[in-house]
Amino acid sequence: MLVTSDVTAVARLLLSRPGCVCAYPTETFYGLGSRIDDAAALNRIIVAKGRDALKGMIVLVTDMAMAAGLAVMDDRQKAFLARLWPAPVSAVLQAARALDPLLAPDGRVALRVSPHRMATELVQQVGPVTSTSANRTGEPPARTAGEAAGQDLDIDAILDGGRTPGGKPSTLVDLTVWPPVCLREGAVPFQEILDLSF
C-alpha cells in the first residue's frame, strides 16, 4: 500500500487503476475516497467498512460548479450553500442525474466542499470523490494516516496529511426541504447553519 503526502501520486492511482480506493485527510477525520463513477471501488468501500449499502455516501466537490453537475439546486439553495461552504457541512440535495445507488440510494445525494487543502487538491485532480470515514463500522474514525493504516482496510493508498482535528463528523443537512432539516448534528451546530438560511 502506498503511503505518501503527494496528492498527485494518489490522484494518479485513482485515475489509472479501476477499483482503486484511498484514505485521505479532511477537516474532521480521514475519509475513504474513490471516483464516484467507479462501481468496483464503491463496492470495495462498502465491503471494507462493513456498512449498510443503503445509507449512501457523501461526495466531496470543489465548488458550486462541480456541485451543480451532480445535484439540482434552485437559487435559494445555491445562495445558502455559497454562504456556507467550504465547511464541515454536508448537504443532501436532489440528484441531477443517475448516480450509483450507493451514492444516491433514494435519488438524493449528499455533497460537501471541504476546507481541507489536500482533500480539495485531490478532488481538483480526480473529480468528485466519496467521503466516508476511514474505519470499519463501529470502530473510531481515523485521525491520522497511522490510524487509517491500523484499521487494516482493503485500500490502495493513504494520503498522509498529518493529524486531523477529529471531534465530530460533518453536520448533515437536508436541503430538499425548506427550512433545512438536520439529519446529523456534527462539527457545525445546526442552529448556526439554520441562521444562514434566512
PyMOL commands that set and color helices and strands:
alter all, ss='L'
color gray80, all
select helices_A, chain A and resi 7-16+39-49+53-55+64-68+75-84+117-126+145-150+190-196
alter helices_A, ss='H'
color red, helices_A
select strands_A, chain A and resi 2-4+22-25+30-33+58-61+71-72+89-95+108-113+129-133+157-159+171-174+181-184
alter strands_A, ss='S'
color yellow, strands_A
deselect
rebuild
show_as cartoon
